[in-house]
Amino acid sequence: MRSRKMTMACVALLGAAALWGSESRAGLRTTMGAQGTQMRGCRDLVTLKHPDAKGAARKKEWDKCMADPDGYNR
């Protein structure tokens, strides 16, 4: 009987830990997801608008895009 209670307590603890971990990672993915999408979008926009830009010129365009991606696209 005692081992069964211990087993149930372990299962409950592991389940709670798994649930808590997945919720915190989901929040991190949501937060980083928007920024990651913005970064990929800016990479594509800068490449399309300035295909020959290299080094500092490309970084300057990247920074302008990251500051205002919607405005940069116009």
C-alpha positions as CSV (number, residue, x, y, z in Angstrom):
1,M,0.0,0.0,0.0
2,R,2.8,2.4,0.9
3,S,4.6,1.9,-2.4
4,R,1.4,2.6,-4.3
5,K,1.0,6.0,-2.5
6,M,4.7,6.8,-3.2
7,T,4.2,5.9,-6.9
8,M,1.1,8.1,-7.2
9,A,2.9,11.0,-5.5
10,C,5.9,10.6,-7.9
11,V,3.6,10.5,-10.9
12,A,1.7,13.6,-9.7
13,L,5.0,15.5,-9.1
14,L,6.4,14.6,-12.5
15,G,3.1,15.6,-14.2
16,A,3.1,18.9,-12.4
17,A,6.7,19.5,-13.3
18,A,6.1,18.7,-17.0
19,L,3.1,20.9,-17.1
20,W,4.9,23.8,-15.5
21,G,7.9,23.4,-17.8
22,S,5.8,23.3,-21.0
23,E,3.9,26.4,-20.0
24,S,7.1,28.4,-19.3
25,R,8.7,27.3,-22.6
26,A,5.5,28.1,-24.5
27,G,5.7,31.6,-23.1
28,L,9.3,31.9,-24.2
29,R,8.5,30.6,-27.7
30,T,5.7,33.1,-28.0
31,T,7.9,36.0,-26.9
32,M,10.8,35.0,-29.2
33,G,8.5,34.0,-32.0
34,A,7.5,37.5,-33.0
35,Q,11.1,38.7,-32.9
36,G,12.3,35.7,-34.9
37,T,9.7,36.3,-37.5
38,Q,10.7,40.0,-37.6
39,M,14.4,39.0,-38.0
40,R,13.6,36.6,-40.9
41,G,11.4,39.2,-42.5
42,C,14.1,41.9,-42.3
43,R,16.7,39.5,-43.7
44,D,14.5,38.9,-46.7
45,L,13.6,42.5,-47.1
46,V,17.2,43.7,-47.0
47,T,18.3,41.0,-49.4
48,L,15.5,42.0,-51.9
49,K,15.9,45.7,-51.6
50,H,19.8,45.8,-51.5
51,P,21.1,42.5,-52.9
52,D,24.7,43.9,-53.3
53,A,24.9,45.4,-49.8
54,K,27.7,44.0,-47.7
55,G,29.3,44.7,-44.3
56,A,28.4,48.1,-42.7
57,A,25.9,49.0,-45.5
58,R,24.0,45.8,-44.9
59,K,24.1,46.3,-41.1
60,K,22.7,49.9,-41.6
61,E,19.8,48.6,-43.7
62,W,19.2,45.8,-41.2
63,D,19.0,48.2,-38.3
64,K,16.6,50.4,-40.2
65,C,14.4,47.4,-40.9
66,M,14.5,46.1,-37.3
67,A,13.4,49.5,-36.0
68,D,10.3,49.7,-38.2
69,P,9.7,46.6,-40.4
70,D,6.4,47.8,-41.8
71,G,7.8,51.2,-42.7
72,Y,10.9,49.7,-44.3
73,N,8.7,47.6,-46.5
74,R,7.1,50.6,-48.1
